[in-house]
Amino acid sequence: MSDPSGVAGDQLRAFVERIERLEEEKKVIADDIKDVYAEAKGNGFDVKILRKVVSLRKKQPHEREEEEAVLDLYLQALGMNGPAS
């Protein structure tokens, strides 16, 4: 039902409680991911590069190719790498 202000209190409370539970789950998952990166670092892996690999794997091949082409173009414009062969 609605309270005098027109807000369905029970429904609103249910939404807020669901969001709170999901936020807690998100925190637990974020902590788990942090632990995996720490474990990888402990085994000699470069975490910065590992994060980049994870990021690249989320993208479609054409997105990666386009991003790499633009990056190469920018680096060439700045004189930071040799001309394309």
C-alpha positions in Angstrom: 0.0 0.0 0.0 0.9 3.6 -0.2 1.7 5.9 2.7 0.4 9.4 2.7 3.2 10.7 0.5 2.2 8.2 -2.3 5.3 6.0 -2.0 4.8 2.3 -1.7 6.9 1.8 1.5 7.0 -2.0 1.4 8.0 -2.1 -2.3 10.6 0.6 -1.7 12.1 -1.2 1.3 12.3 -4.4 -0.8 14.2 -2.6 -3.5 16.6 -1.0 -1.0 17.2 -4.3 0.7 17.9 -6.1 -2.6 20.4 -3.4 -3.6 22.1 -3.6 -0.2 22.5 -7.4 -0.6 23.9 -7.0 -4.1 26.3 -4.3 -3.0 27.6 -6.7 -0.3 27.9 -9.5 -2.8 29.8 -7.1 -5.1 32.2 -6.3 -2.3 32.9 -9.9 -1.6 33.5 -10.6 -5.3 35.8 -7.5 -5.6 37.8 -8.8 -2.6 38.0 -12.3 -4.3 39.3 -10.7 -7.5 41.9 -8.7 -5.5 43.0 -11.9 -3.8 43.5 -13.6 -7.2 45.6 -10.7 -8.5 47.7 -10.9 -5.3 48.2 -14.6 -5.8 49.2 -14.0 -9.5 51.7 -11.4 -8.3 53.0 -13.8 -5.8 53.7 -16.3 -8.6 55.7 -13.7 -10.5 53.0 -12.3 -12.9 52.9 -8.6 -13.7 49.5 -7.5 -12.4 49.3 -4.4 -14.5 49.7 -6.5 -17.6 47.3 -9.1 -16.3 44.6 -6.5 -15.8 45.2 -5.3 -19.4 44.9 -8.9 -20.7 41.6 -9.3 -18.8 40.4 -5.9 -20.3 41.3 -6.9 -23.8 39.6 -10.3 -23.5 36.3 -8.5 -22.8 36.4 -6.8 -26.2 35.5 -8.1 -29.6 38.4 -8.7 -32.0 37.3 -5.8 -34.2 37.2 -3.5 -31.2 40.7 -4.5 -30.2 42.0 -4.0 -33.7 40.5 -0.6 -34.1 41.8 0.5 -30.7 45.3 -0.8 -31.5 45.3 1.0 -34.9 44.3 4.3 -33.3 46.9 3.8 -30.6 49.6 3.1 -33.2 48.5 6.2 -35.2 48.7 8.4 -32.1 52.1 7.0 -31.1 53.4 7.6 -34.6 52.1 11.2 -34.5 54.0 11.7 -31.3 57.2 10.1 -32.7 57.0 7.3 -30.0 57.4 4.4 -32.4 58.8 3.8 -35.9 56.8 4.1 -39.1 54.7 1.1 -40.0 56.5 -1.5 -42.1 
